Amino acid sequence: MLKDLIRKNRSYRRFDNNCKISKETLLELIDLARLSPSSANLQPLKYKLIYTTEECAKVFPFLSWAGYLPEWQGPQQAERPTAYIIIKREIEGSRNYAVDAGIACQSILLGATEKGLGGCIFGAVQREKLHTALAMNDEHEIVYVIALGKPVEEVIIEDVKNGDIKYWRDENNKHHVPKRKLADIIEE
Ligand SMILES: Cc1cc2nc3c(=O)[nH]c(=O)nc-3n(C[C@H](O)[C@H](O)[C@H](O)COP(=O)(O)O)c2cc1C
């Protein structure tokens, strides 16, 4: 069921670094983004695939992990992502590209979840530094980065309590994500 897939499709930030992801798998995921909606059908997004150990090491330093967990500096080496998809846009001729990119992210992550993988979208990216580190084309700008891997963490969805939407980790390192109740987001 779609709802089961959406429930399972959480933001995962700890992975099995031994479980590599192939270029073919990334291409299958990007094909889902390719088939997704685009404002005025302009399709201004481009995708850079990162899947070797060396390239993954270039991306990691430029991402900010879990802003609500300031004491956590991101995953240790054994739990780092084994692939990334860098979503870029053509600077000329892009319109509503952020919406296109959001939809693309969701298509990619749903596809990853269906394959038993998982990931996290990054908006907090040191874009210019990453652009330079990857020697990217100057006509393109990074919009989002998606980290991918085989998740090793449990993520629990719960109701928002007392208006607090911050995710948190319990003593067993389980990651809790408060979601607003349906009744609280409906206006009648
Ligand atoms: C546009 C966007 C940007 C995000 N940027 C970051 C980020 O920079 N770093 C991070 O750790 N998580 C990032 N996230 C993940 C959110 O923190 C996550 O979606 C939220 O906590 C809810 O958890 P869930 O995805 O499991 O429902 C981003 C999510 C979205 C949609």
The ligand as an SDF file (V2000), in Angstrom:
LIG
                    3D

 31 33  0  0  0  0  0  0  0  0999 V2000
   13.5740   20.4220    1.8130 C   0  0  0  0  0  0  0  0  0  0  0  0
   14.1580   19.6080    2.9380 C   0  0  0  0  0  0  0  0  0  0  0  0
   15.4390   19.9050    3.4020 C   0  0  0  0  0  0  0  0  0  0  0  0
   15.9990   19.1440    4.4330 C   0  0  0  0  0  0  0  0  0  0  0  0
   17.2900   19.4290    4.8400 N   0  0  0  0  0  0  0  0  0  0  0  0
   17.8560   18.6630    5.8070 C   0  0  0  0  0  0  0  0  0  0  0  0
   19.2190   18.9130    6.1840 C   0  0  0  0  0  0  0  0  0  0  0  0
   19.8830   19.8050    5.6740 O   0  0  0  0  0  0  0  0  0  0  0  0
   19.7730   18.1110    7.1400 N   0  0  0  0  0  0  0  0  0  0  0  0
   19.0580   17.0750    7.7280 C   0  0  0  0  0  0  0  0  0  0  0  0
   19.6320   16.3660    8.5710 O   0  0  0  0  0  0  0  0  0  0  0  0
   17.7610   16.8200    7.3720 N   0  0  0  0  0  0  0  0  0  0  0  0
   17.1560   17.5880    6.4320 C   0  0  0  0  0  0  0  0  0  0  0  0
   15.8530   17.3410    6.0440 N   0  0  0  0  0  0  0  0  0  0  0  0
   15.1000   16.2330    6.6650 C   0  0  0  0  0  0  0  0  0  0  0  0
   14.0500   16.7510    7.6740 C   0  0  0  0  0  0  0  0  0  0  0  0
   14.6980   17.1010    8.8660 O   0  0  0  0  0  0  0  0  0  0  0  0
   13.0090   15.6270    7.9100 C   0  0  0  0  0  0  0  0  0  0  0  0
   12.2380   15.4810    6.7350 O   0  0  0  0  0  0  0  0  0  0  0  0
   12.0920   15.9460    9.0810 C   0  0  0  0  0  0  0  0  0  0  0  0
   12.8150   15.9180   10.2900 O   0  0  0  0  0  0  0  0  0  0  0  0
   10.9340   14.9500    9.1960 C   0  0  0  0  0  0  0  0  0  0  0  0
   11.4200   13.6290    9.2820 O   0  0  0  0  0  0  0  0  0  0  0  0
   10.8900   12.5520    8.2530 P   0  0  0  0  0  0  0  0  0  0  0  0
   11.4820   12.8860    6.9140 O   0  0  0  0  0  0  0  0  0  0  0  0
   11.3700   11.2270    8.7480 O   0  0  0  0  0  0  0  0  0  0  0  0
    9.3960   12.6670    8.2150 O   0  0  0  0  0  0  0  0  0  0  0  0
   15.2630   18.0850    5.0240 C   0  0  0  0  0  0  0  0  0  0  0  0
   13.9780   17.7790    4.5450 C   0  0  0  0  0  0  0  0  0  0  0  0
   13.4420   18.5320    3.5110 C   0  0  0  0  0  0  0  0  0  0  0  0
   12.0580   18.1800    3.0020 C   0  0  0  0  0  0  0  0  0  0  0  0
  1  2  1  0
  2  3  1  0
  2 30  2  0
  3  4  2  0
  4  5  1  0
  4 28  1  0
  5  6  2  0
  6  7  1  0
  6 13  1  0
  7  8  2  0
  7  9  1  0
  9 10  1  0
 10 11  2  0
 10 12  1  0
 12 13  2  0
 13 14  1  0
 14 15  1  0
 14 28  1  0
 15 16  1  0
 16 17  1  0
 16 18  1  0
 18 19  1  0
 18 20  1  0
 20 21  1  0
 20 22  1  0
 22 23  1  0
 23 24  1  0
 24 25  2  0
 24 26  1  0
 24 27  1  0
 28 29  2  0
 29 30  1  0
 30 31  1  0
M  END
$$$$
